[in-house]
């Protein structure tokens, strides 16, 4: 079982910002806001990269926007990884198919017995 790490307490005036920042920190505990040379903001992932580089997310004018779009990028990437056909594993598909088939077989068998 995966050990849960305690998230750092985030304190600000805006509760929506706290919620968004907590979501990003759950995925990247070392994430921090950094300022680019042109005075805009990006959220670093804590490992030398930036959140949203995979989807070409530009730097944002405010810190709130940077965290908001980092959160949106994480949600989008998670959705793509979950639904992309190349991400499926054949063993998982077979196990799922067998489970559903056996469930349908039991259900159909019960229906036939009830009709007789």
N, C-alpha and C positions, 0 to 999 in steps of 0.2 A: 504494500500500500504506500502511496506517495505521501511523504511527510509534508504537512502544511507549514509554510513559513508565515510568520506574522508580518503583515504589511505595515509599513510606516504610517503613522497617523498624519493625515493631510488636513491642515486647518486653513480655511479661507472664509471670506464673507459670502461667497457665492456657492450654494449647495449643489447646483448643477455642475459647476466646475469641479467640485470635490468628487462627485459621482463619476464623471468622465475620467478624471485623473486616477481614481482608484481602479477603474477598469483597465487602464493602460498599465498601471503599476502591477497589477495582478499577473499580466503576461510578461512584462519586462520590469522586474523589481529595481533595476539600476537606471531606469529611464530618467532623463533630466532635460530641461529646456535649455537650448543653446541658441546664441544669437549668431547669425551669419554676418559676413563682412558688410553686407548692404543694409544691416539694421533690421532684418526680419528674423523670425523665430522658427526653429525646427525642434522636434523632440528626438533626442538621441536614444538609442536602445541600450546604452551602457556597455556595449561590446565593440565600439568603434564605428558603428554605422548609424543610420537614421531610420526611424520608423516611417514607412511609406516610400522608401527608395525603389521597392519592387514595382510600385504602381506609378512611379514618377510624380509623387506628391511635391508640389513646390513649397518653398518656405512661406510662412504666413505673417501677416502684419501685426498680429497680437498673440500673446501667450495663450489666451483662451482659444483662439482659432487653431493654434498649433496642436494643442491637446485634443481639441474636438476632432480635427481631421486625422490625427494619429489614431484615435479611437475608431473612427469610421473606416480607416484603412485596415485595422485589425479585424473588424467585423467582416469587411469585404473579402479579405484574404482567407478568413476562416470559412466563409461561405463557399468560396471557390474551391478550397481544399476538400470540403465536405462533398461537393456535388460534381467535381471534375471527373470525367470517365477514366482518365489515365491514372487516377489515384486509387482506384478500386483494386482490391487484392482478391485473387481467384479463390483462395481457401475460404475467405470470408463469404464470398458469394455462394459457394457450394454449401457451407454450413447454414446460411440464411435460407437458401432454397430448400434444403432438407428439412429444416425446422418448419417452414411454412407448409411444405408438402405434407408432412406428417400431421400437422394441425388440421389441414383441409381434409385429409384422409379420415381422421377420427371424426370430424364434423359430418362429413358425407356418410360415413358408416352409421352414425347415430341417427341421421335423418332417414336412412333407408330402413333401419330397425323400427323407427316410430311409424313409418307409413305402412308396414306389414301388419 
